[in-house]
Amino acid sequence: MRNLELLARVLLFGIIASPLWADDVSFNRDIRPILSDRCYFCHGFDENHREAGLRLDQAEAASDAIEPGKPDDSELLRRIISDDEDEVMPPRSAHKKPISDDEINLIRRWIQQGAQYEDHWAFVAPVKNDVKDAETSQAIDHFVGQRQSKHGLQFAPPATPAKWLRRVSLDLIGLPPTLAELDGFEKDVLERGDISYESAIDRVLASPHYGERMSLEWLDVARYADTNGFQMDAYRMNWPWRDWVTRALNSDMPFDQFTREQLAGDLLDDPTEDQMIATAFNRNHMINGEGGSIAEENLAKNNFDRVETTGTTWLGLTVGCCQCHDHKFDPLKQRDYYSMYSFFNQISETGRASKQFTAKKEQDRYEERFWVDKPYVAIATDQQTSKLDQLRQATKAAKDRLEATRSEFEPKFLVWIKEIQADPKLLEERIDNLYIRRNVNLAPLDNLKHKLTRGLVDYFISNHEPWSGLKKAVAEAEKAEQNYEAQIPLVMVMRDDQQRDTFILERGNYETPGEKVSPSVPEFLPPLPEGVKADRLAFANWLVSPEHPLTSRVTVNRYWQLMFGRGLVTTPDDFGLQGELPSHPDLLDWMAVDFRERGWSVKRLLRSIALSKTYRQSAAVDESVVAKDPKNIWLARGPRQRLDSRLLRDQALALSGLLVPELGGPPVAPYQPPGIWEPMSLNKNHYMQDDGDDLYRRSLYTVWRRVVAPANFFDAPSRQSCNVKPQRTSTPLHALTTLNDTTYVEAARVWADALSMLPDDASRLARMFYAATARQPDANEIKSLQSSLDQARKHFANHSDESAELLTVGDAISRSGMESTEHAAWTTVCLLVLNLDETLSK
């Protein structure tokens, strides 16, 4: 009965090629996932945790438990099917799910067919199979079409030109096309056909906003934030690295060079300033500069972060557990982990903050604290350098003026302090600072440069004329210099300027170093070239070498994920034995090799995907296709999913006309509800909202506090660690943002203002809907929108106070002169359209 139910379910969903009924059982596809999930923890790679001396991940090592061709004589199968609680595997004490009847049948058939082992697919260098000399778009459609055919599916009709343009614009520049672009593209397609798509994608890829959109993904990978983390969470100044990323992506820097400069730009011959900035990739980790932290422990954690970020970003492997022991599932040893750690362990960082200062903008109420750790480079323009020199000269001049009066104030100071010592009643009368009072009888008066005496002298001259005015001038000059210097970024970089020995840390504890190791790469992957110096540059070159099986696959998979919402491997952070198998292995390998052979050009890769028949499909789907492929694994319809909250914000700003397209620069502080930062920092950190154009910059530039993400980025990943998988969620809480947040309400108000230039309700509603969705509304939709507009007009006519309140949301000034009730009504409808599912999704 159980098998009949399963068969009925399989037929219902059209999973025709299920391995349960395949003629041949594949170790990689069918058996390894079972053994990895249930057996490898105790009988896998980790020799320190291996039970009974049995290893099941290698054919030779498993020969005592497996008799090829003889399942009934195989101890492995006997123990799996045993009813004896002392013999059955996995044991109940392992708290593993029992191996099911279907899985037992697979193992039985695999042994019957010879128990052939296979190397893990991701650890074998990819090769191009089939589709010789094809363009990437053609290869995509070829491999996707093959899989669709096996599952009783076929390509959907193409999306309309406007829908495709909106989709590709949101994917590649993160902004919707303008009405003029939509109209122009539809006309161009009618006149010129498919060649119009090539011209359109070239225009999109040439946009400076392409680099901004791609940077969003890379900043999540690189765990970029504008603060250091932990409770104090002081600011850092690595934003020039963020701008370097945008420039590099806009210029289509080859991905191998992009890799090389970020991991080892400082080790290139005569590195440029940009190449030094690039290495901030590995200084984006958190920094704990608090009083109770231990520098040596922090140094270890910094390097843990670098190894694990590198492992996730380029290897697509979960390497973190190897801090403490050999990997339980992948052939990665603890020694491999610390050998990679050694590559990153040669810089002069302190494990704390080597430079701390505060700065205050004129318009701000509070000072901002900055903590930076060496090594770092100052990134100043010629104009900034000149201005800072002027301020330093002004500070020196103020100090010189005060110093010139030393012969006058020192004798009077000595008289003043001796009078206090002679008459203690004068202590409270003359000195109101408790700390200064304590030094009156401790400070050596024969050494006015002693730190205790110097404090008393400073107090005296600060409270006595004419020196108090001179002292105040020094303080003001120093503050002006400090505030201006704080605008010159000190970018933390990599620089091998402090050689350290590296040891395997037993149980990952910095206090228990074990065997000494040298820089090296994991044993199960291709080695470094013979004779090469084992440094970070060699490591970076190794990652992008033709022999490397992982980097090109992992990278291509993430860009596929960006375009389709899910990767060909749905575990982008785990290409190891516990990760998912690729849905289209031949396609993934073909694209990985092609990506490398064509110069690692990301723009070329994305162009090919965008022009493929697979990507151009309509996302509309019928029930039969959903039944066969509910998750769109076989790609028989176009990609459609909820937009990232950062793109939703940018889309609202763009549709309203509020978006300020300026590229780069320091982070900005747009609208945010009060009281979010303070509780996370014992009231030490305060959100100080910007004004003017800074309110309407792209989300990429919003200040990102490490311990609490921007309030209206409701699905953004944590920037405390590397993240390569988007969070696709949809809850009623999100509507609280998109319906109520100042950004969205103000955007709706300003958009309504702009639409007032159109002559009548019907044209306004149609153009509004088309701009947001790239689709002309049908008659029923126009009727529904008109009904909502009429209801809003009626409501605000009876509640003029509400319309007045609504029109005060945000700082932008209305310019059309619309009557307040009408403006409020149109604002409501614009906000409604911004919240349509079709607007919130691509």
C-alpha positions, 0 to 999 in steps of 0.5 A: 500500500505504501509503495502504491501511494508513493507511485500515485504521488509520483505520477501526479507530480510527473516526476518521471525520472525518479531514481526509485525506478531508474535502471541504474543506481548512481552512487552520487545521485542515489547512495551518497546522500543517504550515507552522508546524512545517516552514516558519515558522521561516525563512518566518514572522513573524521578519523578522530570520530570514526567508529569501529574503524569503518569508513564508508566514503571510500570503496577500499575502506568499505570493502569489509562491510560491502560485498559487490554483487552480493547484497545479502552477504554485505554487513552494511545491508544486514546492519541497516535492516536489523531488528536488533537495537544493539545492531541496527544502523544508524543506532537509536542513540545517534538520533538519526532518521531511520533508513526508509524501505525505499532507501534500503531498496536503493542500497540493495540494488546498488550493491547488486549492480557492483557497488561502484563508487564515484568521485563527488561531482563538485570535486572533479574539474568541470568539462563541456559536454555536448553543444560544441561551439554553441553560444552560451544562450543556445547551450542554456536552452539546449540543456534546459530543453532536455530536462524539460522533455524528460519531465513532460514539460516545454518552454512557456511562451515568451514574456511580453517585451515590456515584461522582459525589460522590467525583469532584466532591468530589476535583475541587472540595475535594480531599477524599473525601466522608465515609461519612455524606455518601456514605450520605446522598447515595445516600438523597437521590437515591433520594428526590428524584432529580436535584435532589439533585445540585444540592443536593450541588454547592452544598454542595461549592462552599460548603465552605471547602475549595473555596478550598484546592483551587482554590488548589493550581492557582493556586499552581502557576500563580503559581510560589509558594514559601516560599523565594527560590531559588538556592543560599542559598534563604532564606525569604520571607514571602508566605504571606498572599498564599496565604491571600488567594487561598483567601479570594478563591476561597471568596468566588467573587471574579469572575475579572476582579476576581481578575485586576485585584487581582493584577496591579494592586491597588496602583493601585486607588483607595485600595487596601485591605491585601488588594488590596496583598497580592494584588499579591504574585502578581508578587513570587512569582518567584525572588530571587537575593541571593547575593554574586556576583549582579548587581542590574541583571541580576536586575532584568531577570530578575524582569521577564522572569519577570513578562512570561512568567508573565502571558503563560502565565496570561492569554494562553496564549502562549509569549512567552519567546523574544521576550526575544531576537527576534521570535517564530518562529511567532506574530505577537508581536514583541520590541518587544511583549515589552518594551512589556509588560515596561515595565508591570512595570518601575516598582517600587523592588525592588533586584534583591537582598534589601533586608532580611535577618534570622534567627529561631529558634523555641524548639523548633528546633535551627537558625535560619532565614534570611529575605531580603526585597526591597522594596517590601513591607508588614508584615501584623500583627494588633493583638495582634502589634503590641501584643506587638512594641511591648512587646518593643521597649520591653523592648529599649530598657529593657535598653539604657538600663540598660547605657547608664546605666553608661557612665561606669563602664565607659568609663574601665576599658575605656581602661585595659584596652586601653592595657595591651594596647597597652603589653604585646602579650603580653596580647593573646592572654591577654585577647582570644580573637577573631582579628577583634577582636585585629586592631583593637586597634592600629587603633581610635581611642581618642579616638572610642569611637563609631567602628565599630572602637572600638565592637567593642572596647568591646562585647567588653570589657563582654561579658567583664567584670562587672557589665556582661556581665550587662547586655550579655547582657540586651540581646542576649536582649531583641534576640533575643526582639524579632527572633524575634517580629518574624519572625512578622509577615510582610513581604509583597513587593508591587507599587508603582509608586514608582520610574520607570524607562525601558525599552529593548529588550534586544538578544539579551535582554542587560541590558548592551545596551539598544536602542530605548526603548519605552513600556508597550503591548500586542501589536500583533496583539491589540486595543489599549488604549482610547484616552486611557487611562493605560498602566499595569498597571491598564489592562493588567489591564483590557485582559486581561479586556475583552470584545474580548480573544480569549484570556483567557476561553478560556485560563481556561475551558480550564484549569478544564475541564482540572481537571475532565476531566484534559485541556483542550479545548486540550491545550496550555494554555500555548500557544494560538498557532500551534504549539499544538494545535487545540481538540477542541471549538472551538464549545464552548470559544467558547460557554463563554468568552463565557458565562463572561464574560457571566455575571460571570466566576463560577468557581463557576458555571462549575464547577457547570455542568460538574459537573452536565452529562451529560458529567461525570456519565458513568461512567468504566467503558468497554468495548474498542470505545469505547477503540478509537475514542477511547483518550484520551477526546478525544470524552468518551464516558466519565467523567473518570478519572486518577491523583490529584495526589500532594498530593491523595493525601496529603490523602485519606489523612489525611481517610480516617484522621481525622487531617486538621486542617481549619484554614485558612491561616497560616504554612507547616508542616513535616510528615514528611520523610526526613532529608538532603534539604535539606542537600546542596542548600544546602551544609548551610546549610538544615535541615528542622526537622519540626513536631509536633502538629496541624501534621503533619496540615495540608493539603498546601497548607500544606506548606513549599515550598523553591524548589530542592527540592519536598516529598519526598512530592509526587512529581508536583508541578510545579516552582515555579521558573516558571509551570506550567499543565499537570499532570504525570500520571505513574505509576511504581514509585517512587510506590509507595515513597511511598504504601506506605512514607512515614510519612504513609501508614503512620501514616494506615493505622494510625490508620484501622485503629484507627478501624475497630475500632469496627465489630463484625466483619471483613466490616463493617470491610472493606466500610466501608473499601472504600466510604469509599476508592472510593465503591463497595460491594465485591463478594463476590470483593473481600471474599474477597480482602481477607479473605485479605490480612487473614488472611495479615497476622494469621498473619505478625504472630503469628509476628513480634511485633517487626515488629508493634511496630515498625509501630505506632510509625510516626508520632506519633499515639497509638492509642486503641482498645486493639487487641491489637498483632498485630491492629492491625498486621494491620489496618494492613496491609490499610488501607495496601493499600486506600489503594494500590488503583488505584481509590483512587489515581484519581478 
